[in-house]
């Protein structure tokens, strides 16, 4: 019978950003400048918010949104939130932060 594997969890900040597609590059440059080590992007996100409904069946006018999921530490969280404020005020979108547990595995030590 094999030994049970110890599960290692790391507490992190989970940042979720929904941004107009035309602003995605600015958001990614901001994350890179703050040394956020990784993120995932989902393109053409549809939904409804305070600026109305966005449907990305056909993106002819650049009105689609993109979703960015990033993981960072507490200090980076504050910096990301401060940097996102002007983008949200000008272009709309969403920026959420929550505590998450990251299942550690062999690989880069983040």
Number of C-alpha atoms within 10 A of each C-alpha: 3 4 5 6 6 6 8 10 12 11 13 16 21 20 20 18 22 25 24 23 19 14 16 19 10 14 21 15 11 16 21 13 10 16 11 18 11 12 15 11 14 11 15 19 17 16 13 9 10 7 9 8 10 17 15 16 10 10 13 8 6 11 15 21 25 19 22 18 16 19 23 22 14 13 10 16 22 13 13 20 14 11 15 20 14 11 17 17 9 8 12 17 21 15 18 13 16 11 13 14 12 14 10 13 10 5 6 6 6 11
